[in-house]
Amino acid sequence: MGSRKLRRVGLSQELCDRLNRHQIVTCQDFLCLSPLELVKMTGLSYQGVHELLCVVSRACAPQMQTAYEIKMQRSAALLPAFLSTTLSALDEALHGGVACGSLTEITGPPGCGKTQFCIMMSVLATLPTNMGGLEGAVVYIDTESAFSAERLVEIAESRFPRYFNTEEKLLLTSSKVHLYRELSCDEVLQRIESLEEEIISKGVKLVIIDSVASVVRKEFDTQLQGNMRERSKFLAKEAASLKYLAEEFSIPGEARVIVFYGFPAEDLSLTSRCSLRWCGLCGLAWFYLCFPFAWFYLLCISQHL
């Protein structure tokens, strides 16, 4: 992916520092320059620059894999393929919980407990593996200023009173949840594209966006000409970046979970539980991008928290 940092593709630290002085930090920054510009910035020969371009291009290009290799890689994973929600009925419906290494969209009517569920999943991700957790950190991107640290502590103490029986454990868990408040589409996208290094350095095992729909609906009025096209382009770019992170870091010995959270479509009918009609929170194209494992409806989650 173009957002990959040059430090991670095999370039020397001296060369990365030299490029950094010109604000050339990612593969995309590097590949957008002409060979002549790179010769001036790096001090290398034309041949040397050409070799660097090949190295960077190969590093950020999608790698070809056979179906057999993918199957063997997943079957060799040491960690569970799912993060349990600890809600037995929901885990059963999802065949084990929230799938690692994929995108999950959480959707439901306002007030049904979507944010509470995301906060609970943040707690679960920090738990030790012997308790069903991922023993890692969490990145929580809050686009609505809805996250509550107090609620996180309350859920932790309520759901796992025996484990969270000391102030130190509560502090440790809360210090592993890294909150970012991003209030526009550009800010959300920039944050996602900068996550790769943070996932590695902080041991992030769960990424939550609360919510994708909020910023999209504020900035793209679909009644205006051209807005639907721009909205689709933004969502496709955002989904591609997140799918890359989910797949790149879902490797043997490590588990990564990407969770999407959003609101229902405007035409949702609640007249009968048996006749609910859903589409993805940001349209069918977004729904298909996020569907690989789970798209589930939260109606009464809050009463379990």
Salt bridges, closest charged atoms under 4 A:
GLU14 OE2 - ARG18 NH2 3.06
ASP142 OD2 - ARG181 NE 3.38
GLU154 OE1 - ARG151 NH1 3.26
GLU182 OE2 - ARG191 NE 2.86
GLU196 OE2 - ARG4 NE 3.55
GLU196 OE2 - ARG8 NH1 2.04
GLU197 OE2 - ARG7 NH2 2.52
GLU198 OE2 - LYS202 NZ 2.97
GLU230 OE2 - LYS233 NZ 3.78
GLU248 OE2 - ARG4 NH2 2.95
GLU254 OE1 - ARG256 NH2 2.44
GLU266 OE2 - ARG217 NE 3.67
